[in-house]
Amino acid sequence: MKTARRYLATEIYRSSAVVLIALVGLFTFFALVDDLDKVGRGDFKIYHLLFLELLALPTRLYDILPIGLLIGSILALAGLAQRHELVILRVSGISGMRMLVMLWIVTIPVVIFALILAEFLTPAAELKLSEATLSLTGSAGKNAGVLRSGYWFKETTPEGDRIINVGALQSGGGALTITLYDFNAERQLTSTVTAVSGAFGTGELSLKDVTVNTISPETESALAKGSRATTPPVVVTKEATRSVPTSLTPELLFARVLTPERMSFIDLFDYIGYLSANHLVAERQIVAVWRKLIYPFTLLVMVTIAAPLGFMQTRRGGVGAKVFLGILLGVGFFMLNQLSLNVGMLNKWPAWLTAVGPNALALVLAMTAVLIVEYGSTISRRWKALRGSRA
């Protein structure tokens, strides 16, 4: 059993590695072609583009790892079937279900690698990619979630609430065109602070070239009564620098830019805590937690889908057709995952259902296919014998 399992692992790892290298290279080439128009804008050079694509490799590998494992497993099992090695294993007493368990065990190192990739490599690479993109192009990328008015944040202060608008983010926690709107406990605007630039640190926002507009408390009551205020409604002051306490950190700033699934669990939980503390919507981040938890299980589902396709090679030819079918199943599973996410968010489904549903459905269908391949002929013979005896 150990020898057979080691042999299966070698074949699957080799095939999956070749498929992943091919897919990563293909998608990287497409991305390079798509972004070539950026070269020559300002100081952006071709080596800057290559550097950004290098930083994007861990994320790209994270995205296509399940499909790569599916296609690689199908290729490996189909090759074993063509060389009649699967027949030898089956004749030696290894049933289809037992071989499926062997495939699950073989997938455990891939699951461990996926966990390291998802928790450490991908978040670090995404953060560096966002910082480098900001530094080289002046924008946070295609999926930064920025509005025309910039980035918006909310936090709770001892006096009430504060709305923060950032026109542009910079690497290292820097920001440009910052506006703070401070409200009291009654949600009345008390002041606005505008700064040309600033930097977010741990618990502190340092502003430069500051303009402070302080609204008099009597202004609103005077307007409500229709009388003239005894004090100026707004007092404008200029300051070279100002330090403002804040709960925002550079990590939380880039959490606004990063896709939730690309964040580490620690950063994701910190961001959910920030959103919950400030009464902001956190459903998308909660779904991301469930999707990250279910990601290793997705790899087991991919191997389970590959199993019946590989086992069928012992009875029928057509390796190319089975590989093509596996590609269609992988793409279909990816689309089902995305559809489940979007539909679940629109209809406010439970987060666990949005993440677990597609994987559970795919696993049930794959297990059914394995049972049909394994016991289909036996059930058919018994059914024909039963019909013959009744006749």
Buried (B, 14 or more C-beta within 10 A) or exposed (E): EEEBBEBBBEBBBBBBEBBBEEBBEEBBEEBBEEBEEBEEEEEBEEEBBEBBBBBBBBBBBBBBBBBBBBBBBBBBBBBBBEEEBBBEBBEEEBEBBEBBEBBBEBBEEBBEBBEEBBBEBBBEBBBBBBBBBBEBBBEBBEEBEBEEEBBEBBBEBEEBBBBBBBBBBBBEBBBBBBBBBBBBEEEBBBBBBBBEBBBBBEEEBBBBBBBBBBBBEBBBEBEEEEEEBEEEBEEEEEEEEBEBEBBBBBBBBBBBBBEBBBBBBEBBEBBBBBBEEBEBEBBBBBBBBBBBEBBBBBBBBBBBBBBBBBBBBBEEEEBEEBBEBBBEBBEEBBEBBEEBBEEBBEEEBBBBBBBBBBBBBBBEBBBEBBBEBBBEEEEEEEEEEEEEEEE
